[in-house]
Amino acid sequence: MTAGNSTSDTTSDATGPTADPTSEVTAEAAVDRADALEAGAGEPDPGPGSHPEIAWERLSVRMVWVNLVRLVLSIVPGVLATVVLNTPAGPVWPLLIASAIGVFATVLAFLRFLVTRYRVTGDRVERKSGWLVRQYRYVPRDRIRSVDSSVRLRHRLAGVRVVHIGSGESRSSFKLDALTIPTAEALRRQLMPDGADEPAPRPVAEEEPGQAAEQSAVEPEPGPPEEVLARFRKPWVLYEMFSVWAIFAFGAPVFGLYWTLQPFGVDLLEIVQGLVDYERRGFWWSLALCCAVAYPLGVVVLGLGFVMANWDFALVRTATKGRPALLTRRGLLSTRTVYRDETRIRGLHFKEPLLWRWLGLTRTSVVTTGLKGGSDENGAAGILPRVRLWEAREVAAKVLTGEPSPMEAPLARHPRGALTRRLIWATYGPAALAGVLFWLGATDALPDWAWWIGVALWPVALLAAAFAYLALGHALSGSYLVVRRGAFTRSTVALQNRAVIGWTLRQSIFQRMGRRVTVQIPTPAGERHYVLPDAGTRQALAFVAAATPDLASQFITPTGRAGERTRSR
């Protein structure tokens, strides 16, 4: 590290001049680098006037009839409010508002059908839409990251699907609502062809007829068209049901029911107050009783919602001969199928919030080039719902084939200085808060005892600091690097070495005094960069050098006698 500055950065390109351009790893790294460049600089907009010889297609006309039925159903609450309930029994405006919202949404859907067109050219997929404001979006076919089809109940009744075409960027991704089932499947196969559509080319060679016949006789039979990696398991429902948000899951439909019953002269709030004996118990005991009743009912609501969304779940690897893909199928009334190009998958990501960690649960997503974490494509990145950690590791070993699973690799512990730093910050924060509250109490802006809130938060902050330190870790496993961090939400990422396009080493003054460094890993996949905080200096340099030796040799050189620690230029 360069001494004298409070922060030192070292960044280098993953495809250095010393790499062999004929090696397979370098070629794959070049593809990753191209994906990274795509994120920063887009292609010139061809405009909807390009390719005039290719006609624009309409969406399915069946949605017109679905919208007519939806319009009739939307008018029903308004008719009920103005004709049947035209009495002083209760306010009818909730029903009128519901009817107006339904009619407005139906009219918008019909206008969207009238103005939306799409087409597929040799190099891109295009859609133009918009009534008052015209919109034109396109996705180059080589940048399509996922093709997702979903079906709601009204689409199922009409025999249509909604096709989502994802590029990893929300500004270019779009959906086609809706296409007939044969058209949607044909579009999916056209954009992400599988083994059934692309037969494998047979090698052509000049050989004797008898030799060719002998080779064809011993040629292995093709494998199964699909490999199922995970299926729906009944215990998954229990993992999803028990949540701190269960009360809110039950409260939302009760709130809607309250406003629905108001026009009929039924006051749900009065009924609940009578059941809990609000006058005798008081506010706090009544609230506790309502929560005790609402929580188990909310648990049931969460369980039903999970079953509706994930029934018949299957994670499948298609037996492709051209472009392999991972796909997920799920849903009961509303089904969803997501296709992901497996050649662009660069690793896996486990997320474990604190409560999940205690229960041994995690959520699994793939790290894919061009697919941003936190974008609209999050649904395409997730490959498993909330499951036990050992189940997620079993699936990870199947997804990341060819070597021992990196998600099970033992992680190196970071130095004690990382714990000391977190404990200090956990002390400074509550102390500062207590000081501010004490000053506000002295000025009579708050009660005198308010500063005790900061004191009470101190042990909580210390516990969070300990969790944050215990979560730190890193490892190298085969062709993957593994980093883990996070106090309240522990994040474990396994990333292919070839997906690393650079390194950024940051070292504050206090980190330099404690011989620690924070490593940032830029990549065109997933969240675009991953962070390994407060690693030991020797640990970090050894980690960088072992993960990408050709790249590390450009800015890390040994100093002094053999065996002494290395320094970055």
C-alpha positions as a printed NumPy array, in Angstrom:
array([[  0.   ,   0.   ,   0.   ],
       [  1.151,   3.546,  -0.631],
       [  1.907,   5.163,   2.708],
       [  0.906,   8.709,   3.584],
       [ -2.687,   8.786,   2.338],
       [ -5.786,   8.1  ,   4.398],
       [ -7.165,   5.855,   1.667],
       [ -5.274,   4.007,  -1.065],
       [ -6.967,   2.368,  -4.065],
       [ -5.531,  -0.151,  -6.482],
       [ -7.633,  -1.173,  -9.466],
       [ -6.592,  -3.273, -12.432],
       [ -8.265,  -4.821, -15.477],
       [ -8.944,  -8.551, -15.385],
       [ -7.66 ,  -9.121, -18.902],
       [ -4.081,  -8.017, -18.576],
       [ -1.462,  -8.059, -21.339],
       [  0.369, -10.989, -19.818],
       [ -2.584, -13.325, -20.249],
       [ -2.474, -15.901, -23.022],
       [ -5.087, -14.851, -25.615],
       [ -5.525, -18.435, -26.755],
       [ -6.516, -19.803, -23.343],
       [-10.117, -20.696, -22.622],
       [-10.173, -18.8  , -19.334],
       [ -9.021, -15.594, -21.035],
       [-11.692, -15.922, -23.704],
       [-14.393, -16.334, -21.088],
       [-12.992, -13.416, -19.12 ],
       [-13.161, -11.332, -22.272],
       [-16.865, -12.083, -22.505],
       [-17.307, -10.916, -18.916],
       [-15.363,  -7.77 , -19.698],
       [-17.62 ,  -7.095, -22.663],
       [-20.631,  -7.461, -20.386],
       [-19.078,  -4.948, -18.008],
       [-18.527,  -2.462, -20.819],
       [-22.134,  -2.907, -21.934],
       [-23.337,  -1.673, -18.548],
       [-21.561,   1.622, -19.051],
       [-22.009,   2.358, -22.735],
       [-25.07 ,   1.358, -24.703],
       [-25.564,   0.889, -28.418],
       [-26.976,   3.692, -30.576],
       [-30.775,   3.601, -30.624],
       [-31.846,   2.135, -33.995],
       [-35.352,   3.597, -33.677],
       [-38.658,   1.957, -34.603],
       [-38.161,   2.913, -38.249],
       [-35.354,   0.404, -38.79 ],
       [-36.036,  -2.874, -40.628],
       [-39.172,  -1.684, -42.451],
       [-39.474,  -5.095, -44.104],
       [-40.332,  -6.744, -40.744],
       [-43.936,  -6.191, -39.691],
       [-44.981,  -5.238, -36.173],
       [-47.149,  -7.757, -34.305],
       [-50.175,  -7.118, -32.073],
       [-50.874,  -8.609, -28.678],
       [-53.557, -11.269, -28.381],
       [-57.079,  -9.998, -29.097],
       [-58.368, -12.32 , -26.398],
       [-57.391,  -9.704, -23.822],
       [-60.116,  -7.432, -25.24 ],
       [-62.775,  -9.868, -24.085],
       [-61.049, -10.301, -20.749],
       [-61.06 ,  -6.519, -20.301],
       [-64.783,  -6.37 , -21.134],
       [-65.518,  -8.915, -18.409],
       [-63.26 ,  -6.956, -16.067],
       [-65.149,  -3.767, -16.908],
       [-68.508,  -5.354, -16.045],
       [-67.16 ,  -6.649, -12.746],
       [-65.723,  -3.206, -11.947],
       [-69.094,  -1.521, -12.427],
       [-70.856,  -3.893, -10.018],
       [-69.678,  -2.146,  -6.785],
       [-70.843,   1.248,  -8.117],
       [-74.27 ,  -0.105,  -9.097],
       [-74.56 ,  -1.795,  -5.72 ],
       [-73.698,   1.463,  -3.949],
       [-76.069,   3.745,  -5.884],
       [-79.08 ,   1.446,  -6.351],
       [-79.159,  -1.19 ,  -3.612],
       [-77.478,   0.728,  -0.754],
       [-78.963,   4.176,  -1.378],
       [-79.929,   4.422,   2.305],
       [-78.528,   6.25 ,   5.336],
       [-77.286,   2.903,   6.718],
       [-73.677,   3.745,   5.95 ],
       [-71.303,   5.579,   3.564],
       [-71.165,   4.172,   0.041],
       [-68.093,   6.063,  -1.159],
       [-65.675,   3.121,  -0.578],
       [-67.625,   1.07 ,  -3.128],
       [-67.765,   3.995,  -5.53 ],
       [-63.998,   4.486,  -5.263],
       [-63.386,   0.768,  -5.83 ],
       [-65.616,   0.854,  -8.898],
       [-63.876,   3.942, -10.284],
       [-60.429,   2.391,  -9.8  ],
       [-61.541,  -0.804, -11.557],
       [-63.011,   1.078, -14.522],
       [-59.922,   3.294, -14.825],
       [-57.577,   0.274, -14.79 ],
       [-59.704,  -1.517, -17.397],
       [-59.693,   1.467, -19.743],
       [-55.914,   1.802, -19.399],
       [-55.46 ,  -1.901, -20.182],
       [-57.619,  -1.571, -23.301],
       [-55.689,   1.502, -24.504],
       [-52.438,  -0.361, -23.861],
       [-53.64 ,  -3.179, -26.086],
       [-54.525,  -0.752, -28.886],
       [-51.146,   1.015, -29.017],
       [-48.694,  -1.782, -28.144],
       [-46.751,  -3.502, -30.932],
       [-43.722,  -5.779, -30.884],
       [-41.425,  -7.568, -33.289],
       [-38.333,  -9.763, -33.332],
       [-35.545,  -8.931, -35.781],
       [-32.297, -10.727, -36.392],
       [-30.444,  -8.818, -33.683],
       [-33.03 ,  -7.415, -31.244],
       [-36.509,  -7.595, -29.739],
       [-38.5  ,  -4.356, -29.951],
       [-41.657,  -2.976, -28.386],
       [-43.404,   0.336, -28.942],
       [-46.261,   1.482, -26.744],
       [-47.733,   4.535, -25.106],
       [-50.802,   6.619, -25.82 ],
       [-50.078,  10.172, -24.69 ],
       [-46.323,   9.546, -24.404],
       [-44.885,   7.192, -27.001],
       [-42.319,   4.708, -25.724],
       [-39.871,   2.565, -27.676],
       [-37.771,  -0.129, -26.05 ],
       [-35.487,  -2.773, -27.467],
       [-33.21 ,  -5.494, -26.141],
       [-30.339,  -6.846, -28.263],
       [-30.756, -10.587, -28.505],
       [-27.222, -11.235, -27.277],
       [-28.032,  -9.28 , -24.086],
       [-31.199, -11.141, -23.148],
       [-30.584, -12.591, -19.688],
       [-33.963, -14.189, -18.96 ],
       [-37.287, -14.95 , -20.59 ],
       [-39.995, -15.139, -17.951],
       [-43.617, -16.105, -18.575],
       [-46.345, -15.607, -15.975],
       [-50.05 , -16.42 , -15.936],
       [-52.68 , -14.829, -13.704],
       [-56.162, -16.213, -13.284],
       [-57.697, -13.962, -15.933],
       [-54.904, -14.841, -18.355],
       [-55.426, -18.53 , -17.673],
       [-59.136, -18.213, -18.455],
       [-58.302, -16.459, -21.733],
       [-55.54 , -18.883, -22.673],
       [-52.771, -16.263, -22.806],
       [-49.459, -15.585, -21.073],
       [-47.447, -12.537, -20.054],
       [-43.889, -12.739, -21.409],
       [-41.165, -10.81 , -19.538],
       [-37.953, -10.191, -21.489],
       [-35.134,  -9.245, -19.138],
       [-31.806,  -7.664, -20.001],
       [-30.68 ,  -6.971, -16.445],
       [-31.48 ,  -3.258, -16.863],
       [-34.934,  -1.946, -15.948],
       [-34.787,   0.763, -18.606],
       [-34.578,  -1.766, -21.449],
       [-36.445,  -4.783, -20.031],
       [-40.139,  -5.03 , -20.842],
       [-43.118,  -7.373, -20.864],
       [-45.693,  -8.352, -23.477],
       [-49.16 ,  -8.562, -21.891],
       [-50.425, -10.808, -23.34 ],
       [-49.698, -13.444, -26.015],
       [-51.43 , -16.706, -26.816],
       [-49.76 , -19.785, -25.348],
       [-48.39 , -21.076, -28.707],
       [-47.075, -17.593, -29.599],
       [-45.467, -17.117, -26.177],
       [-43.775, -20.525, -26.328],
       [-42.569, -19.918, -29.891],
       [-41.151, -16.533, -28.816],
       [-39.381, -18.102, -25.857],
       [-37.838, -20.803, -28.027],
       [-36.765, -18.204, -30.558],
       [-35.042, -16.043, -27.938],
       [-33.635, -18.851, -25.758],
       [-33.488, -22.   , -27.898],
       [-33.172, -25.29 , -26.068],
       [-32.066, -28.745, -27.036],
       [-35.347, -29.63 , -28.695],
       [-34.955, -26.698, -31.067],
       [-31.226, -26.912, -31.777],
       [-30.014, -30.411, -32.543],
       [-26.341, -30.869, -31.878],
       [-24.192, -30.712, -35.008],
       [-22.496, -33.991, -35.866],
       [-18.756, -33.848, -36.627],
       [-17.855, -34.171, -40.279],
       [-14.674, -36.092, -41.047],
       [-13.283, -38.164, -43.888],
       [-13.381, -41.735, -42.564],
       [-13.96 , -45.187, -43.891],
       [-17.628, -46.251, -44.15 ],
       [-17.079, -49.191, -41.823],
       [-15.357, -47.007, -39.257],
       [-18.212, -44.493, -39.347],
       [-20.748, -47.256, -38.856],
       [-18.755, -48.608, -35.925],
       [-18.609, -45.169, -34.277],
       [-22.341, -44.615, -34.72 ],
       [-23.022, -47.981, -33.156],
       [-21.174, -47.112, -29.946],
       [-22.39 , -43.489, -29.792],
       [-24.079, -42.945, -26.394],
       [-27.772, -42.314, -26.329],
       [-28.892, -38.755, -25.578],
       [-29.635, -38.061, -21.938],
       [-32.954, -37.   , -20.484],
       [-34.297, -33.661, -21.746],
       [-34.429, -32.183, -18.243],
       [-32.589, -32.63 , -14.963],
       [-34.662, -31.732, -11.903],
       [-32.463, -30.059,  -9.284],
       [-35.156, -29.253,  -6.699],
       [-38.873, -29.784,  -6.212],
       [-41.508, -28.353,  -3.892],
       [-41.315, -29.77 ,  -0.365],
       [-44.096, -29.483,   2.182],
       [-41.808, -28.259,   5.029],
       [-41.077, -25.143,   2.941],
       [-44.552, -23.876,   3.84 ],
       [-43.634, -23.875,   7.543],
       [-40.399, -21.963,   6.856],
       [-42.358, -19.189,   5.145],
       [-45.264, -19.02 ,   7.585],
       [-43.506, -17.955,  10.759],
       [-42.47 , -14.342,  10.298],
       [-42.517, -11.125,  12.302],
       [-44.685,  -9.654,   9.508],
       [-47.497, -12.152,  10.052],
       [-49.604,  -9.585,  11.953],
       [-49.412,  -7.151,   9.018],
       [-50.271,  -9.94 ,   6.583],
       [-53.533, -10.436,   8.456],
       [-54.154,  -6.735,   9.131],
       [-54.226,  -5.685,   5.459],
       [-57.235,  -7.855,   4.454],
       [-59.028,  -6.945,   7.712],
       [-58.585,  -3.25 ,   6.897],
       [-60.055,  -3.838,   3.434],
       [-62.939,  -5.827,   4.931],
       [-63.66 ,  -2.971,   7.341],
       [-64.194,  -0.486,   4.493],
       [-66.175,  -3.027,   2.461],
       [-68.664,  -3.649,   5.278],
       [-69.118,   0.037,   6.11 ],
       [-71.774,   0.668,   3.404],
       [-73.802,  -2.264,   4.761],
       [-73.995,  -0.656,   8.206],
       [-71.534,  -3.11 ,   9.743],
       [-68.829,  -1.51 ,  11.897],
       [-66.096,  -4.102,  12.227],
       [-64.179,  -1.953,  14.731],
       [-67.152,  -1.921,  17.126],
       [-67.486,  -5.683,  16.847],
       [-63.802,  -6.2  ,  17.694],
       [-64.007,  -3.796,  20.661],
       [-66.951,  -5.718,  22.004],
       [-65.208,  -9.077,  21.636],
       [-62.05 ,  -7.979,  23.473],
       [-64.029,  -5.992,  26.096],
       [-62.089,  -2.816,  25.348],
       [-63.756,  -0.721,  28.115],
       [-62.641,  -3.116,  30.838],
       [-59.209,  -4.188,  29.563],
       [-57.931,  -0.819,  28.36 ],
       [-55.824,  -0.001,  25.3  ],
       [-52.602,  -1.948,  25.917],
       [-54.186,  -5.218,  27.056],
       [-56.678,  -5.008,  24.197],
       [-53.825,  -4.454,  21.745],
       [-51.917,  -7.424,  23.156],
       [-55.013,  -9.628,  22.867],
       [-55.609,  -8.54 ,  19.264],
       [-51.989,  -9.304,  18.379],
       [-52.218, -12.708,  20.055],
       [-55.218, -13.525,  17.873],
       [-53.993, -11.835,  14.681],
       [-50.533, -13.444,  14.635],
       [-51.641, -17.084,  14.167],
       [-54.223, -15.974,  11.615],
       [-51.483, -14.016,   9.812],
       [-49.321, -17.133,   9.842],
       [-52.112, -18.962,   8.023],
       [-52.373, -16.117,   5.486],
       [-48.63 , -16.266,   4.823],
       [-48.78 , -20.038,   4.395],
       [-51.652, -19.8  ,   1.91 ],
       [-49.852, -17.058,  -0.007],
       [-46.692, -19.147,  -0.23 ],
       [-48.623, -22.186,  -1.485],
       [-50.41 , -20.069,  -4.096],
       [-47.11 , -18.613,  -5.347],
       [-44.861, -21.701,  -5.155],
       [-47.096, -24.72 ,  -5.618],
       [-45.55 , -27.362,  -7.904],
       [-42.209, -25.562,  -7.749],
       [-39.415, -27.132,  -9.805],
       [-35.856, -26.012, -10.511],
       [-34.761, -27.692, -13.743],
       [-31.647, -27.753, -15.889],
       [-32.629, -28.2  , -19.51 ],
       [-30.636, -30.793, -21.451],
       [-29.635, -28.315, -24.12 ],
       [-27.242, -28.908, -26.974],
       [-26.882, -25.267, -27.877],
       [-27.5  , -22.86 , -24.978],
       [-28.007, -24.541, -21.586],
       [-30.552, -22.932, -19.276],
       [-31.822, -23.113, -15.721],
       [-35.572, -22.715, -15.408],
       [-37.995, -22.494, -12.521],
       [-41.7  , -23.286, -12.656],
       [-44.055, -22.322,  -9.844],
       [-47.57 , -21.17 ,  -9.037],
       [-51.105, -22.45 ,  -8.529],
       [-53.675, -19.995,  -9.891],
       [-50.992, -17.618, -11.149],
       [-48.076, -19.572, -12.635],
       [-44.625, -18.341, -13.543],
       [-41.791, -19.837, -15.581],
       [-38.336, -18.244, -15.664],
       [-35.575, -19.225, -18.124],
       [-31.959, -18.236, -17.413],
       [-29.012, -18.664, -19.753],
       [-26.716, -20.946, -17.751],
       [-23.616, -19.907, -19.702],
       [-23.903, -16.49 , -18.032],
       [-24.133, -17.791, -14.461],
       [-21.   , -16.866, -12.525],
       [-21.846, -18.056,  -9.023],
       [-24.411, -18.228,  -6.221],
       [-25.563, -15.915,  -3.446],
       [-26.981, -16.917,  -0.036],
       [-28.857, -14.307,   2.026],
       [-29.548, -15.035,   5.704],
       [-31.278, -12.372,   7.827],
       [-30.59 , -12.674,  11.533],
       [-33.82 , -14.497,  12.435],
       [-33.427, -16.85 ,   9.468],
       [-29.844, -17.571,  10.537],
       [-31.011, -18.732,  13.946],
       [-33.553, -20.998,  12.251],
       [-30.992, -22.275,   9.738],
       [-32.806, -20.793,   6.71 ],
       [-31.531, -18.989,   3.63 ],
       [-32.655, -17.657,   0.26 ],
       [-30.647, -18.583,  -2.845],
       [-30.062, -16.607,  -6.04 ],
       [-27.702, -16.92 ,  -8.971],
       [-24.976, -14.401,  -9.782],
       [-25.437, -13.745, -13.498],
       [-23.701, -11.367, -15.873],
       [-25.917,  -8.475, -16.858],
       [-28.431,  -9.213, -14.083],
       [-28.241,  -6.475, -11.466],
       [-28.915,  -7.218,  -7.837],
       [-31.766,  -5.072,  -6.51 ],
       [-33.215,  -4.378,  -9.96 ],
       [-36.504,  -5.454, -11.45 ],
       [-34.827,  -8.719, -12.434],
       [-34.549,  -9.963,  -8.865],
       [-37.317, -12.44 ,  -9.586],
       [-35.174, -13.929, -12.346],
       [-32.113, -14.242, -10.092],
       [-33.855, -16.144,  -7.285],
       [-33.793, -19.898,  -7.841],
       [-35.078, -21.14 ,  -4.464],
       [-37.549, -19.822,  -1.882],
       [-36.68 , -19.752,   1.805],
       [-35.282, -23.241,   2.591],
       [-32.972, -24.919,   5.097],
       [-29.285, -24.141,   4.643],
       [-28.366, -27.765,   3.998],
       [-30.978, -27.971,   1.238],
       [-29.615, -24.817,  -0.382],
       [-26.102, -26.274,  -0.248],
       [-27.294, -29.467,  -1.938],
       [-28.816, -27.448,  -4.775],
       [-25.702, -25.25 ,  -4.976],
       [-23.547, -28.351,  -5.486],
       [-25.769, -29.319,  -8.439],
       [-25.861, -25.852,  -9.988],
       [-22.092, -25.255,  -9.637],
       [-21.012, -28.545, -11.192],
       [-17.563, -29.936, -11.864],
       [-15.886, -29.455,  -8.47 ],
       [-16.608, -29.495,  -4.713],
       [-19.263, -26.972,  -3.831],
       [-17.676, -23.626,  -2.838],
       [-20.67 , -22.866,  -0.594],
       [-19.386, -25.557,   1.808],
       [-15.767, -24.379,   1.882],
       [-14.35 , -23.467,   5.333],
       [-13.808, -19.718,   5.625],
       [-10.754, -17.921,   6.98 ],
       [-11.413, -15.787,  10.066],
       [-10.467, -12.092,   9.949],
       [ -8.058, -10.568,  12.514],
       [ -9.155,  -9.443,  15.961],
       [ -8.707,  -5.831,  14.931],
       [-11.895,  -6.139,  12.847],
       [-13.805,  -7.041,  16.025],
       [-12.212,  -4.173,  17.963],
       [-13.205,  -1.689,  15.274],
       [-16.839,  -2.827,  15.344],
       [-16.993,  -2.766,  19.133],
       [-15.666,   0.805,  19.149],
       [-18.281,   1.955,  16.663],
       [-20.955,   0.09 ,  18.641],
       [-19.905,   2.154,  21.673],
       [-19.606,   5.53 ,  19.934],
       [-23.094,   5.36 ,  18.404],
       [-25.137,   4.818,  21.611],
       [-22.87 ,   7.202,  23.517],
       [-23.509,   9.983,  21.019],
       [-27.235,   9.268,  21.074],
       [-27.284,   9.314,  24.884],
       [-25.45 ,  12.647,  24.884],
       [-27.935,  14.241,  22.488],
       [-30.918,  12.921,  24.45 ],
       [-29.382,  14.14 ,  27.725],
       [-29.003,  17.646,  26.255],
       [-32.617,  17.589,  24.995],
       [-33.747,  16.455,  28.429],
       [-31.808,  19.282,  30.081],
       [-33.601,  21.789,  27.844],
       [-37.   ,  20.234,  28.736],
       [-37.558,  19.23 ,  25.093],
       [-37.707,  15.558,  26.201],
       [-38.18 ,  13.844,  29.563],
       [-35.12 ,  13.666,  31.836],
       [-34.917,   9.891,  31.506],
       [-34.715,   9.915,  27.673],
       [-30.9  ,   9.548,  27.671],
       [-31.305,   6.061,  29.136],
       [-32.507,   4.974,  25.677],
       [-28.94 ,   5.355,  24.384],
       [-27.605,   3.403,  27.368],
       [-30.12 ,   0.609,  26.735],
       [-29.048,   0.413,  23.069],
       [-25.39 ,  -0.119,  23.972],
       [-25.567,  -3.881,  24.702],
       [-27.694,  -4.353,  21.574],
       [-25.078,  -2.561,  19.474],
       [-22.28 ,  -4.615,  21.044],
       [-24.157,  -7.806,  20.214],
       [-24.654,  -6.625,  16.619],
       [-20.926,  -5.857,  16.377],
       [-20.101,  -9.374,  17.53 ],
       [-22.485, -10.834,  14.914],
       [-20.9  ,  -8.66 ,  12.232],
       [-17.42 ,  -9.922,  13.129],
       [-18.471, -13.566,  13.244],
       [-20.009, -13.194,   9.788],
       [-16.724, -12.066,   8.216],
       [-14.863, -14.676,   6.21 ],
       [-13.369, -15.578,   2.857],
       [-11.981, -18.597,   1.052],
       [-10.788, -19.935,  -2.295],
       [-12.421, -23.145,  -3.512],
       [-11.325, -24.438,  -6.89 ],
       [-12.153, -21.806,  -9.496],
       [-14.383, -19.842,  -7.086],
       [-13.709, -17.176,  -4.502],
       [-16.069, -16.991,  -1.52 ],
       [-16.741, -13.866,   0.556],
       [-19.11 , -13.486,   3.514],
       [-20.178, -10.45 ,   5.503],
       [-23.171,  -8.791,   7.202],
       [-24.443,  -8.251,  10.745],
       [-28.23 ,  -8.348,  10.467],
       [-28.318,  -9.944,   7.002],
       [-25.413, -12.304,   6.396],
       [-24.453, -12.513,   2.732],
       [-22.342, -15.349,   1.305],
       [-21.239, -15.102,  -2.346],
       [-19.373, -17.662,  -4.433],
       [-17.993, -15.999,  -7.564],
       [-15.979, -17.546, -10.382],
       [-12.421, -16.232, -10.558],
       [-12.802, -15.502, -14.262],
       [-15.7  , -13.139, -13.489],
       [-13.355, -10.784, -11.586],
       [-12.499,  -7.81 , -13.807],
       [-10.413,  -5.877, -11.273],
       [ -9.55 ,  -5.282,  -7.628],
       [ -9.929,  -2.224,  -5.417],
       [ -7.984,  -2.191,  -2.144],
       [ -9.008,   0.493,   0.361],
       [ -7.182,   1.214,   3.593],
       [ -8.074,   3.955,   6.042],
       [ -5.596,   5.387,   8.53 ],
       [ -6.902,   3.206,  11.351],
       [ -6.909,   0.127,   9.104],
       [ -3.288,   0.836,   8.187],
       [ -2.385,   1.042,  11.86 ],
       [ -4.093,  -2.31 ,  12.428],
       [ -2.685,  -3.868,   9.227],
       [ -6.101,  -4.443,   7.725],
       [ -7.563,  -3.67 ,   4.3  ],
       [-10.996,  -3.681,   2.631],
       [-11.163,  -5.464,  -0.716],
       [-13.749,  -4.587,  -3.359],
       [-14.283,  -7.052,  -6.218],
       [-15.691,  -5.484,  -9.418],
       [-17.556,  -7.89 , -11.684],
       [-20.156,  -7.608, -14.471],
       [-22.313, -10.13 , -12.631],
       [-24.846,  -9.778,  -9.816],
       [-24.426,  -6.64 ,  -7.704],
       [-21.545,  -5.383,  -9.898],
       [-19.114,  -5.461,  -6.982],
       [-18.708,  -7.406,  -3.761],
       [-16.904,  -6.259,  -0.622],
       [-14.596,  -8.103,   1.747],
       [-14.145,  -5.728,   4.703],
       [-11.358,  -5.635,   7.268],
       [ -9.241,  -8.542,   6.093],
       [ -5.638,  -8.752,   7.269],
       [ -3.183,  -7.18 ,   4.837],
       [ -1.372, -10.476,   4.254],
       [ -4.714, -12.27 ,   3.97 ],
       [ -6.012,  -9.822,   1.381],
       [ -2.896,  -9.836,  -0.792],
       [ -2.671, -13.632,  -0.673],
       [ -6.374, -13.849,  -1.538],
       [ -5.971, -11.544,  -4.552],
       [ -2.81 , -13.291,  -5.755],
       [ -4.302, -16.786,  -5.479],
       [ -7.659, -15.873,  -7.087],
       [ -6.207, -14.071, -10.145],
       [ -2.455, -14.669, -10.309],
       [ -1.948, -13.104, -13.768],
       [ -3.845,  -9.981, -12.792],
       [ -2.23 ,  -9.737,  -9.33 ],
       [  1.283,  -9.91 , -10.823],
       [  0.628,  -6.539, -12.484],
       [  0.357,  -4.603,  -9.201],
       [  1.587,  -6.891,  -6.373],
       [  5.326,  -7.576,  -6.077],
       [  7.285,  -9.373,  -3.345],
       [  9.665,  -7.223,  -1.272],
       [ 12.637,  -8.092,   0.842],
       [ 13.73 , -11.661,   1.495],
       [ 11.741, -14.662,   0.384],
       [  8.82 , -15.308,   2.667],
       [  8.278, -11.672,   3.658],
       [  4.9  , -10.176,   2.899],
       [  4.163,  -8.656,  -0.484],
       [  3.349,  -5.037,  -1.249],
       [  1.065,  -3.473,  -3.834],
       [  2.57 ,  -0.989,  -6.223]])
